Amino acid sequence: MAESETALSLTCDDASQLPWPASDTHKHSRGRLAIIAGGPLQTGAARLAARAGQRIGAGWVSLFGTREACTIMAQHETSILICERALDTPLSRQIDGFEAVLIGPALGLDEASREDVHEIIAGFKGALVLDADALSHMSAGPEVFFNALRLRATPAILTPHTGEFTKLFGPFDARAKVAATRAAARQSGCVIIHKGAISVIAHPEGLAFTSDKGSPFLASAGTGDVLAGMIGGLLAQNMSPLDAAKAAVWIHGQASCTVGAGLIAEDLILALPECLNNLAPESLKRA
């Protein structure tokens, strides 16, 4: 059997088992997501992710940044909480109490941000998504990070596109993307979402899934940040890493098809209510 045949294709069923709220649900019981922002001129990616995490259902979403970055973010956000980072307290302690954290979108590539990535991996006990600049930091010395990631109680989620994947795990035969992604999941101890026209999701224990759902108009800046935020929002609601990855990838692709031509990243977030209403139980559907 060819390697690609051992992976299952994502379907609507993979997205329908979401943590739908009950009548007595409140914002804290829907989960808290923390997102670490970069510098003051690079907050857009983190803000996209935060809005996506909020739209997918997380009840409490906070953006953490320096005073300068918070000044910018506070001018744009209303229902997302802006938190200035304390200089004398480890970052992992400042986000203690959050169910999930996302680090990476436009985080920056300086030594301080590299230390943030390493500290979050080692010190934060909740669910974790590593994206974008966090993956770039990891590629400079992957095994150091993988050693820490393999110690986590539940797998973190890595979201590389093919360029990032190659820097982290080395070159691979494009015809064997499933095999390469499955091997990367085992090596890192993480759930890997290897993004592309055909995305591959792999779990360290060997399960693999593929998805070709999505519009070519997803080739636009910020769409990956939206996906990362959606994953974080589902993790905050206590979905397992694999289930959150599967649901987010399918819904992200469906949202892109809903928007169609002219899509930009913000449009995906605005399309989420329609996508979610189509998946919701009858008792929760829009009248």
Backbone bond lengths (Angstrom), bond angles and torsions (degrees), N, CA, C in turn:
res aa  C-N    CA-C-N  psi(-1)  N-CA   C-N-CA  omega(-1)  CA-C   N-CA-C  phi
1 M - - - 1.463 - - 1.531 109.61 -
2 A 1.337 117.04 132.42 1.463 120.94 179.61 1.517 109.43 -65.50
3 E 1.332 114.88 148.90 1.462 120.05 -177.56 1.516 111.58 -55.58
4 S 1.353 117.62 -42.20 1.460 120.69 -177.53 1.519 111.69 -62.11
5 E 1.366 118.01 -23.81 1.449 120.90 -177.94 1.523 112.60 -78.89
6 T 1.312 116.97 -10.13 1.458 119.71 -179.63 1.525 112.03 -88.80
7 A 1.320 117.36 -2.02 1.464 121.56 177.67 1.519 109.17 -100.68
8 L 1.330 116.12 140.00 1.453 121.14 177.33 1.524 110.00 -86.83
9 S 1.316 116.94 150.57 1.463 121.63 177.56 1.523 109.73 -89.44
10 L 1.326 116.45 135.53 1.460 120.13 176.79 1.524 110.33 -66.60
11 T 1.318 115.09 144.85 1.459 121.47 176.40 1.528 109.04 -133.53
12 C 1.313 115.12 177.19 1.469 120.95 176.70 1.526 111.04 -56.20
13 D 1.322 117.12 -32.41 1.466 120.27 -179.51 1.523 111.95 -61.06
14 D 1.333 116.53 -30.25 1.464 119.97 179.44 1.515 112.24 -70.64
15 A 1.330 116.84 -15.76 1.463 120.92 -179.03 1.517 112.94 -106.78
16 S 1.318 117.91 -11.08 1.465 119.91 -171.44 1.522 113.17 -86.11
17 Q 1.337 117.32 -15.56 1.473 120.06 -178.02 1.525 110.85 -90.26
18 L 1.312 115.30 52.22 1.462 121.31 -179.35 1.529 110.58 -81.89
19 P 1.328 117.68 160.86 1.468 121.22 178.99 1.531 110.66 -80.40
20 W 1.321 116.79 76.72 1.459 120.76 -176.55 1.529 110.45 -67.35
21 P 1.336 117.85 141.35 1.474 120.54 -178.42 1.523 112.22 -72.37
22 A 1.329 115.18 148.38 1.465 121.78 173.89 1.524 109.19 -95.92
23 S 1.314 116.35 175.23 1.467 120.21 -176.25 1.524 112.44 -64.23
24 D 1.338 116.97 -25.87 1.456 119.38 -178.55 1.533 112.56 -102.21
25 T 1.321 117.91 14.78 1.460 121.91 179.59 1.530 110.42 -70.90
26 H 1.338 117.00 141.69 1.460 120.80 173.08 1.526 108.85 -125.08
27 K 1.322 116.85 172.88 1.456 120.71 -170.03 1.527 112.95 -60.01
28 H 1.329 117.73 -36.51 1.459 119.19 -178.24 1.522 111.51 -74.20
29 S 1.330 117.02 -31.24 1.457 118.80 178.33 1.524 111.81 -75.28
30 R 1.333 117.83 -13.57 1.464 120.66 175.52 1.524 111.77 -85.30
31 G 1.324 118.15 -3.41 1.454 120.46 172.41 1.513 113.58 102.81
32 R 1.347 114.41 147.03 1.459 121.67 -177.92 1.526 109.31 -117.09
33 L 1.321 115.27 127.82 1.464 122.62 -178.15 1.522 109.61 -117.98
34 A 1.325 116.02 128.24 1.465 121.78 174.38 1.520 109.06 -107.40
35 I 1.329 115.44 138.21 1.465 121.48 177.87 1.518 107.93 -127.32
36 I 1.323 116.37 131.05 1.455 121.67 -177.27 1.525 109.15 -94.60
37 A 1.315 116.59 119.35 1.462 121.70 -176.95 1.525 110.98 -90.11
38 G 1.320 115.43 161.32 1.455 122.01 175.24 1.512 111.76 -92.01
39 G 1.332 115.99 -150.34 1.457 121.53 -176.22 1.512 113.34 -68.66
40 P 1.331 117.82 169.85 1.467 121.83 -173.42 1.524 114.17 -61.93
41 L 1.333 118.15 -25.53 1.460 120.17 179.11 1.525 111.80 -96.16
42 Q 1.336 117.60 5.59 1.459 121.77 -177.52 1.528 112.16 -129.38
43 T 1.320 118.00 32.41 1.468 119.66 -176.39 1.525 113.31 -86.10
44 G 1.325 118.40 -9.96 1.460 120.50 -173.72 1.514 113.32 -59.74
45 A 1.332 117.54 -42.26 1.464 120.71 -177.56 1.523 111.02 -63.00
46 A 1.330 116.65 -45.14 1.466 120.08 179.29 1.522 110.86 -64.89
47 R 1.335 117.15 -36.89 1.464 119.82 179.81 1.529 111.09 -68.36
48 L 1.328 117.65 -38.11 1.468 119.98 174.27 1.522 110.25 -59.59
49 A 1.320 115.98 -46.73 1.456 120.28 -179.38 1.525 111.20 -61.86
50 A 1.323 116.66 -40.80 1.465 120.54 -179.11 1.523 110.87 -63.49
51 R 1.307 117.14 -44.12 1.466 119.72 179.79 1.520 110.95 -65.32
52 A 1.333 116.81 -37.86 1.459 119.79 178.04 1.522 110.97 -65.88
53 G 1.348 116.93 -41.21 1.448 119.87 177.84 1.517 112.26 -62.65
54 Q 1.318 115.27 -35.99 1.459 120.69 178.14 1.523 111.00 -69.55
55 R 1.325 117.33 -45.03 1.468 121.65 -179.20 1.527 112.31 -64.05
56 I 1.329 117.68 -32.62 1.462 120.36 -177.54 1.521 111.16 -79.33
57 G 1.347 116.85 -8.28 1.450 118.03 169.79 1.512 117.95 129.21
58 A 1.328 119.07 -8.53 1.466 118.92 177.54 1.526 109.21 -60.84
59 G 1.318 116.54 134.33 1.461 119.72 -173.53 1.510 114.76 -82.87
60 W 1.345 116.51 -19.19 1.473 120.46 -175.51 1.522 106.41 -144.97
61 V 1.323 116.71 112.60 1.471 121.34 -178.50 1.523 108.74 -120.74
62 S 1.334 115.57 128.82 1.464 121.32 -178.38 1.521 110.28 -124.81
63 L 1.327 115.36 138.98 1.458 122.84 173.24 1.526 108.53 -103.72
64 F 1.319 116.92 126.36 1.460 122.51 178.80 1.525 109.62 -107.02
65 G 1.316 116.31 132.58 1.459 119.77 178.68 1.515 111.82 -161.33
66 T 1.313 115.40 177.15 1.457 121.05 174.85 1.529 109.63 -67.89
67 R 1.318 116.38 166.88 1.462 119.78 178.26 1.530 110.85 -54.99
68 E 1.338 116.78 -43.13 1.465 120.51 -178.44 1.528 110.70 -63.93
69 A 1.330 116.56 -43.36 1.459 119.67 179.47 1.527 110.75 -67.28
70 C 1.317 117.01 -39.62 1.460 120.36 179.95 1.522 111.94 -63.92
71 T 1.322 116.78 -34.63 1.464 120.84 177.67 1.524 110.73 -60.88
72 I 1.328 116.09 -39.86 1.465 120.13 177.03 1.518 110.60 -69.97
73 M 1.333 116.89 -48.32 1.470 120.33 -175.12 1.521 111.93 -63.77
74 A 1.327 116.60 -35.14 1.463 119.90 -178.97 1.528 112.45 -65.69
75 Q 1.314 117.01 -20.43 1.463 120.56 178.23 1.529 111.80 -80.49
76 H 1.336 116.87 -12.27 1.466 120.85 -175.87 1.522 113.58 -112.11
77 E 1.330 117.80 -28.71 1.461 120.44 -171.04 1.517 111.86 -107.07
78 T 1.323 114.56 149.37 1.459 120.31 178.01 1.528 110.99 -121.71
79 S 1.319 118.23 -58.74 1.469 120.30 -176.76 1.519 112.79 -88.29
80 I 1.330 118.13 -6.61 1.460 121.76 173.87 1.524 108.29 -93.28
81 L 1.333 116.34 132.59 1.462 120.42 -176.11 1.527 110.63 -80.90
82 I 1.311 115.79 137.87 1.464 122.41 179.56 1.519 108.23 -106.13
83 C 1.330 116.24 124.06 1.463 121.21 -174.57 1.526 110.05 -123.60
84 E 1.323 116.02 117.90 1.460 119.57 176.00 1.524 109.94 -75.18
85 R 1.307 116.44 131.55 1.449 121.14 179.74 1.532 111.12 -69.71
86 A 1.318 116.32 135.93 1.463 121.58 175.56 1.523 108.91 -81.77
87 L 1.307 117.17 131.63 1.462 120.98 -175.55 1.518 112.48 -75.00
88 D 1.334 117.40 -21.26 1.465 120.94 -174.16 1.525 113.61 -105.25
89 T 1.340 117.14 12.44 1.466 121.18 -178.34 1.515 109.84 -130.81
90 P 1.330 118.62 131.22 1.471 120.04 178.30 1.524 111.59 -54.37
91 L 1.321 115.84 140.28 1.460 120.91 -176.49 1.529 111.46 -57.96
92 S 1.329 117.23 -39.78 1.456 119.66 -178.36 1.525 111.70 -61.90
93 R 1.331 117.88 -31.11 1.463 121.09 177.43 1.525 111.11 -74.15
94 Q 1.332 117.27 -31.74 1.460 120.21 -179.19 1.526 111.92 -69.77
95 I 1.321 116.94 -24.70 1.467 119.92 179.91 1.520 111.46 -104.20
96 D 1.323 117.01 9.80 1.464 120.57 175.45 1.528 108.59 -60.29
97 G 1.312 117.06 134.41 1.458 120.98 -177.46 1.511 113.05 103.58
98 F 1.331 117.27 -15.43 1.459 120.77 173.08 1.531 109.09 -83.33
99 E 1.316 115.91 143.00 1.466 119.15 178.56 1.517 112.38 -75.05
100 A 1.340 117.22 -28.26 1.461 120.14 -176.42 1.516 110.32 -148.48
101 V 1.320 115.05 154.08 1.455 121.16 175.79 1.520 109.30 -137.19
102 L 1.326 115.23 142.75 1.462 123.55 172.86 1.515 107.90 -117.45
103 I 1.325 115.91 128.46 1.459 120.49 176.46 1.517 109.13 -133.13
104 G 1.331 116.24 135.39 1.453 120.11 176.10 1.512 116.44 141.81
105 P 1.335 120.16 -45.86 1.467 119.23 -175.60 1.539 112.48 -57.93
106 A 1.343 115.24 113.87 1.471 122.69 -179.08 1.518 111.76 49.74
107 L 1.325 116.90 36.33 1.460 121.51 -178.76 1.517 111.96 -66.74
108 G 1.328 116.37 -36.14 1.460 121.34 -173.65 1.515 109.91 111.77
109 L 1.334 115.32 160.76 1.460 120.56 -175.03 1.528 112.49 -120.31
110 D 1.330 117.11 22.12 1.457 119.89 178.57 1.525 110.63 -85.78
111 E 1.310 116.35 174.03 1.458 121.04 -176.23 1.527 111.72 -64.86
112 A 1.327 117.24 -35.79 1.468 120.08 -179.70 1.526 111.26 -62.65
113 S 1.330 117.17 -41.54 1.459 119.39 179.86 1.527 110.99 -71.38
114 R 1.332 117.14 -32.32 1.468 119.75 174.86 1.534 109.51 -62.30
115 E 1.314 117.07 -42.55 1.465 120.62 178.38 1.530 111.00 -63.80
116 D 1.340 116.26 -36.16 1.463 119.74 177.06 1.525 110.75 -60.93
117 V 1.336 116.53 -44.15 1.465 120.20 -179.53 1.523 110.23 -61.11
118 H 1.320 115.62 -47.80 1.459 119.07 -178.22 1.524 111.12 -63.95
119 E 1.321 117.16 -40.20 1.464 120.05 -179.20 1.520 111.82 -66.71
120 I 1.333 116.78 -40.80 1.461 120.29 179.00 1.527 110.16 -62.60
121 I 1.330 116.87 -44.41 1.464 120.24 -179.91 1.528 110.35 -60.30
122 A 1.316 116.28 -44.86 1.460 120.57 -174.87 1.521 113.51 -80.77
123 G 1.343 117.18 -31.92 1.457 119.85 -169.13 1.512 116.64 -106.79
124 F 1.343 118.34 -21.91 1.462 119.98 -177.42 1.526 108.81 -90.90
125 K 1.318 117.69 127.21 1.459 122.02 -173.58 1.522 113.72 -93.92
126 G 1.329 117.81 -10.51 1.454 120.08 -179.14 1.519 111.77 -82.77
127 A 1.331 115.08 -168.43 1.463 121.35 -179.88 1.528 110.30 -70.94
128 L 1.325 116.65 148.69 1.465 120.87 -169.49 1.522 111.47 -139.88
129 V 1.344 114.98 133.59 1.470 122.38 172.25 1.522 108.09 -118.90
130 L 1.323 115.85 129.71 1.468 122.67 177.71 1.522 108.45 -116.54
131 D 1.334 115.75 122.56 1.461 121.25 -172.11 1.526 109.18 -138.11
132 A 1.317 116.66 160.57 1.461 123.63 165.46 1.530 113.24 50.97
133 D 1.340 117.62 -118.05 1.468 120.67 -174.61 1.517 112.66 -62.26
134 A 1.337 118.12 -27.80 1.460 119.55 175.39 1.522 110.34 -62.25
135 L 1.325 116.95 -38.66 1.468 120.89 177.90 1.523 110.88 -68.82
136 S 1.331 117.16 -35.32 1.466 120.28 177.23 1.524 110.46 -63.91
137 H 1.310 116.96 -41.84 1.466 119.76 176.07 1.522 110.63 -61.28
138 M 1.307 117.28 -43.06 1.451 121.12 -178.56 1.520 112.23 -63.95
139 S 1.333 117.02 -33.24 1.462 120.42 -176.10 1.523 112.84 -67.47
140 A 1.345 117.56 -17.38 1.467 120.42 178.48 1.528 111.78 -74.73
141 G 1.307 117.28 -18.38 1.473 121.50 178.50 1.510 109.10 -165.29
142 P 1.331 117.75 68.03 1.466 120.99 -169.11 1.518 114.90 -55.72
143 E 1.329 118.46 -43.22 1.456 119.72 -172.51 1.530 112.50 -64.39
144 V 1.333 116.71 -31.87 1.465 118.92 176.37 1.528 109.83 -59.82
145 F 1.314 116.01 -44.59 1.460 120.26 -179.96 1.522 111.03 -72.98
146 F 1.336 117.54 -41.14 1.461 120.19 -179.61 1.526 111.09 -61.67
147 N 1.324 116.80 -38.35 1.460 119.90 178.85 1.523 110.88 -59.04
148 A 1.340 116.17 -40.79 1.466 120.20 178.06 1.527 111.21 -71.81
149 L 1.323 116.75 -38.96 1.459 120.67 -178.53 1.524 111.81 -65.99
150 R 1.318 116.89 -36.08 1.461 120.14 -178.72 1.530 112.34 -68.48
151 L 1.327 117.02 -16.00 1.465 121.23 179.37 1.528 112.60 -84.96
152 R 1.325 117.08 -10.53 1.459 120.05 -176.29 1.527 110.80 -69.76
153 A 1.341 116.48 147.22 1.461 121.56 -178.05 1.523 111.58 -65.34
154 T 1.325 117.27 -38.25 1.464 121.84 175.39 1.521 108.24 -125.85
155 P 1.335 117.29 148.86 1.462 119.19 -175.36 1.529 112.80 -63.63
156 A 1.315 115.43 138.99 1.463 120.23 167.27 1.531 108.54 -74.13
157 I 1.311 116.36 167.88 1.465 122.00 176.70 1.520 108.56 -114.60
158 L 1.323 116.34 127.25 1.463 123.20 173.53 1.516 108.12 -107.67
159 T 1.346 117.11 140.82 1.470 120.51 -173.09 1.532 111.77 -125.68
160 P 1.323 119.59 58.29 1.466 119.75 -176.11 1.526 113.56 -79.58
161 H 1.334 117.01 143.07 1.461 120.05 159.73 1.526 106.39 -80.05
162 T 1.306 117.23 177.07 1.467 119.86 -171.12 1.522 112.79 -62.32
163 G 1.322 118.38 -36.46 1.460 120.36 178.32 1.519 111.47 -62.81
164 E 1.333 116.33 -44.33 1.464 120.52 178.31 1.521 110.98 -68.30
165 F 1.324 115.65 -38.14 1.467 119.65 179.59 1.530 110.57 -60.28
166 T 1.323 116.10 -44.47 1.469 120.22 -178.16 1.522 111.13 -64.53
167 K 1.321 117.48 -38.73 1.468 120.19 178.21 1.521 111.56 -65.63
168 L 1.319 116.85 -33.07 1.459 121.12 -178.45 1.525 112.68 -81.68
169 F 1.321 116.08 -42.32 1.462 120.16 -168.71 1.535 114.01 -119.67
170 G 1.327 116.96 -2.80 1.457 119.85 178.99 1.521 112.15 93.58
171 P 1.342 116.75 167.39 1.465 120.96 -178.93 1.524 111.68 -66.12
172 F 1.325 115.49 154.64 1.458 120.66 -179.96 1.519 109.04 -147.29
173 D 1.308 116.10 160.86 1.457 122.41 176.06 1.529 108.24 -75.82
174 A 1.317 116.88 120.83 1.463 120.48 -177.33 1.521 111.94 -58.51
175 R 1.328 117.53 -24.03 1.461 120.85 178.76 1.527 111.42 -75.94
176 A 1.309 116.35 -11.34 1.473 121.20 -179.23 1.525 110.37 -120.12
177 K 1.320 116.35 42.93 1.463 120.82 -177.16 1.524 111.43 -62.84
178 V 1.325 117.20 -39.01 1.461 120.01 178.94 1.517 110.61 -62.73
179 A 1.326 116.86 -47.38 1.463 120.76 -179.32 1.523 110.87 -61.67
180 A 1.335 116.46 -42.01 1.465 120.25 -179.37 1.521 111.11 -65.59
181 T 1.326 116.71 -40.06 1.463 120.29 -179.33 1.522 111.18 -70.43
182 R 1.324 116.19 -39.64 1.459 119.87 177.02 1.539 110.66 -62.13
183 A 1.316 116.71 -42.39 1.471 120.58 178.33 1.526 110.84 -64.82
184 A 1.325 116.99 -38.07 1.464 120.94 178.97 1.520 111.18 -65.55
185 A 1.323 116.96 -38.05 1.466 120.49 178.02 1.524 110.46 -63.89
186 R 1.327 116.73 -42.00 1.465 119.65 177.85 1.527 111.02 -65.26
187 Q 1.336 116.59 -42.64 1.461 120.70 -177.03 1.522 112.09 -64.46
188 S 1.317 116.60 -41.09 1.465 121.55 -174.42 1.516 113.73 -90.61
189 G 1.342 117.26 -18.93 1.457 120.13 -173.30 1.512 112.87 73.11
190 C 1.330 117.22 20.76 1.464 122.77 -175.24 1.520 111.25 -120.14
191 V 1.321 115.85 158.47 1.456 121.33 163.97 1.522 106.64 -77.85
192 I 1.317 116.25 126.51 1.465 121.51 -178.79 1.521 109.42 -108.37
193 I 1.329 116.17 129.47 1.469 121.54 168.13 1.525 105.75 -108.94
194 H 1.319 115.54 101.84 1.466 122.37 -179.17 1.521 107.13 -91.37
195 K 1.327 115.93 99.52 1.462 122.05 -169.09 1.524 112.00 -76.36
196 G 1.321 115.14 154.91 1.457 120.79 176.83 1.514 110.25 162.72
197 A 1.346 116.51 -172.88 1.468 120.41 177.07 1.523 109.88 -56.23
198 I 1.328 115.68 -38.54 1.454 121.72 166.06 1.523 106.31 -114.79
199 S 1.312 117.01 113.39 1.462 121.26 178.73 1.516 109.54 -89.54
200 V 1.321 115.60 143.69 1.461 121.45 178.73 1.521 108.49 -120.45
201 I 1.318 116.11 130.91 1.462 123.01 175.12 1.514 107.39 -112.33
202 A 1.324 117.43 127.97 1.460 120.77 180.00 1.519 110.49 -133.58
203 H 1.319 115.35 142.62 1.465 123.97 178.85 1.521 108.78 -105.70
204 P 1.334 118.37 148.44 1.471 119.80 -179.12 1.523 114.32 -55.54
205 E 1.340 117.54 -26.07 1.458 119.98 -179.15 1.514 113.01 -83.12
206 G 1.359 117.64 -0.75 1.454 120.46 172.27 1.507 116.82 112.91
207 L 1.341 118.42 -15.22 1.453 120.13 177.65 1.523 110.34 -63.56
208 A 1.328 116.64 140.76 1.468 120.54 179.22 1.522 109.75 -142.20
209 F 1.328 114.52 145.79 1.461 122.15 -179.01 1.519 108.50 -137.37
210 T 1.323 116.30 150.07 1.457 120.66 177.06 1.528 109.67 -124.77
211 S 1.330 115.06 153.83 1.456 120.67 176.37 1.518 109.59 -145.09
212 D 1.324 115.42 127.58 1.460 120.26 172.83 1.523 110.45 -110.04
213 K 1.340 116.18 14.63 1.466 120.33 -179.27 1.515 109.46 -77.26
214 G 1.298 116.70 129.63 1.457 119.91 178.80 1.508 111.13 147.68
215 S 1.303 114.38 156.65 1.456 122.59 -179.91 1.522 110.56 -93.00
216 P 1.336 118.74 145.42 1.466 119.55 174.34 1.525 112.64 -62.88
217 F 1.332 116.72 -15.25 1.464 119.87 177.45 1.532 111.92 -73.53
218 L 1.330 117.56 -3.78 1.466 120.05 171.37 1.521 112.35 -65.14
219 A 1.324 116.79 -13.87 1.464 120.90 177.29 1.527 108.75 -74.14
220 S 1.318 115.72 71.27 1.462 122.88 -176.29 1.525 107.99 -150.88
221 A 1.323 115.96 141.93 1.465 120.59 -176.02 1.519 111.59 -56.82
222 G 1.325 116.26 134.83 1.450 121.84 174.26 1.510 115.39 96.91
223 T 1.335 118.02 -13.80 1.466 118.67 -178.01 1.528 111.21 -67.30
224 G 1.324 117.10 -32.30 1.459 119.85 175.90 1.513 112.32 -69.40
225 D 1.325 117.69 -33.17 1.458 121.21 176.20 1.526 110.53 -64.53
226 V 1.327 115.90 -37.76 1.462 120.04 176.98 1.528 110.00 -63.31
227 L 1.328 116.93 -44.68 1.461 120.02 178.50 1.528 110.87 -60.05
228 A 1.324 116.80 -45.22 1.468 120.30 179.94 1.527 111.51 -60.26
229 G 1.326 116.92 -40.59 1.454 120.50 177.80 1.517 112.70 -66.53
230 M 1.329 116.39 -37.56 1.465 120.06 176.70 1.530 110.69 -62.62
231 I 1.322 116.37 -43.71 1.468 120.39 178.23 1.526 109.58 -60.34
232 G 1.342 116.09 -47.80 1.452 119.99 179.23 1.521 112.48 -58.86
233 G 1.331 116.38 -40.54 1.456 120.07 179.84 1.515 112.77 -64.90
234 L 1.326 117.19 -36.69 1.462 120.79 177.73 1.525 111.02 -72.56
235 L 1.325 116.78 -39.43 1.463 119.68 176.11 1.530 110.86 -61.75
236 A 1.331 116.69 -38.77 1.464 120.45 179.33 1.527 111.27 -60.92
237 Q 1.337 115.96 -26.64 1.462 120.88 178.79 1.536 111.94 -90.82
238 N 1.330 114.78 15.91 1.469 122.53 173.29 1.521 114.17 71.28
239 M 1.317 117.97 24.38 1.458 118.94 166.67 1.522 108.24 -70.78
240 S 1.332 117.20 150.06 1.457 119.91 175.79 1.524 109.01 -67.94
241 P 1.335 118.36 155.79 1.465 119.71 -179.99 1.528 113.35 -54.67
242 L 1.329 117.45 -43.43 1.463 119.21 -178.79 1.520 111.06 -66.92
243 D 1.332 117.78 -45.60 1.463 120.35 -179.56 1.526 111.56 -65.01
244 A 1.333 117.05 -38.82 1.465 120.18 177.93 1.517 110.75 -64.44
245 A 1.322 117.16 -41.74 1.459 120.94 179.01 1.525 110.86 -62.27
246 K 1.316 116.60 -46.91 1.468 120.78 -178.90 1.526 111.35 -62.39
247 A 1.333 116.44 -47.75 1.463 119.75 -177.99 1.525 111.48 -64.41
248 A 1.329 117.02 -43.93 1.467 120.26 -177.66 1.527 111.13 -64.49
249 V 1.312 117.32 -43.22 1.472 119.80 -179.22 1.524 110.14 -62.74
250 W 1.336 117.24 -43.85 1.466 119.23 -178.52 1.527 110.73 -66.49
251 I 1.331 117.79 -46.85 1.467 120.63 -177.56 1.526 110.59 -66.44
252 H 1.319 117.75 -39.19 1.468 121.92 176.78 1.528 110.03 -58.43
253 G 1.339 116.59 -45.38 1.464 119.66 177.72 1.512 111.98 -64.27
254 Q 1.343 116.61 -41.39 1.465 120.34 179.26 1.524 110.73 -63.91
255 A 1.328 117.35 -41.00 1.462 120.45 178.89 1.523 110.98 -61.89
256 S 1.321 116.69 -38.17 1.473 119.49 179.45 1.522 110.67 -65.62
257 C 1.326 117.27 -36.70 1.462 120.39 177.85 1.531 111.13 -70.61
258 T 1.320 116.43 -32.84 1.463 120.93 177.78 1.527 110.94 -64.43
259 V 1.338 116.60 -38.90 1.468 120.97 -179.20 1.521 110.66 -77.83
260 G 1.338 117.06 -50.52 1.458 120.85 -179.63 1.516 112.90 76.16
261 A 1.335 115.49 -145.71 1.461 121.66 -174.91 1.526 111.57 -61.33
262 G 1.321 114.90 144.80 1.454 120.83 179.36 1.514 114.15 86.48
263 L 1.320 116.48 4.91 1.463 121.52 -175.94 1.520 112.23 -59.89
264 I 1.329 115.62 134.55 1.460 122.42 163.96 1.527 107.22 -126.47
265 A 1.319 116.81 167.90 1.466 120.40 -171.05 1.528 112.77 -55.33
266 E 1.321 117.47 -42.05 1.459 120.37 -178.89 1.534 112.03 -59.25
267 D 1.337 116.60 -31.24 1.459 119.75 -179.24 1.521 112.22 -64.14
268 L 1.338 117.41 -33.55 1.461 120.43 178.79 1.518 110.77 -60.63
269 I 1.331 116.35 -41.47 1.470 120.54 -179.60 1.524 110.17 -65.18
270 L 1.329 116.34 -41.87 1.463 120.49 -179.98 1.525 111.91 -68.05
271 A 1.341 117.57 -24.97 1.464 121.30 179.75 1.521 112.77 -82.69
272 L 1.326 118.10 -12.39 1.466 119.95 -175.15 1.535 113.87 -62.95
273 P 1.348 120.38 -40.25 1.459 117.41 179.26 1.530 113.60 -57.15
274 E 1.328 117.77 -42.01 1.464 119.84 178.69 1.527 110.57 -64.04
275 C 1.324 116.92 -43.75 1.466 120.17 179.67 1.523 110.65 -62.50
276 L 1.333 116.93 -42.85 1.450 120.46 -178.64 1.521 111.95 -69.33
277 N 1.337 117.01 -37.89 1.463 119.69 177.03 1.513 111.73 -62.08
278 N 1.316 117.07 -34.57 1.464 120.25 178.56 1.524 111.92 -70.05
279 L 1.319 117.53 -24.37 1.452 121.79 -179.32 1.526 112.75 -93.90
280 A 1.316 117.64 -19.49 1.459 122.06 -170.53 1.521 112.64 -67.75
281 P 1.326 116.95 152.56 1.478 119.99 171.06 1.516 110.36 -58.62
282 E 1.314 116.96 155.23 1.458 121.80 -175.50 1.522 111.65 -55.75
283 S 1.331 116.59 -35.77 1.474 119.92 -176.83 1.521 112.63 -68.64
284 L 1.331 117.09 -17.25 1.457 120.98 -178.09 1.522 112.63 -109.70
285 K 1.309 117.91 -2.01 1.466 119.74 -177.60 1.519 110.82 -69.36
286 R 1.327 114.38 152.24 1.458 121.61 176.69 1.514 109.46 -61.64
287 A 1.318 117.68 135.39 1.462 121.80 -178.85 1.519 110.75 -65.69
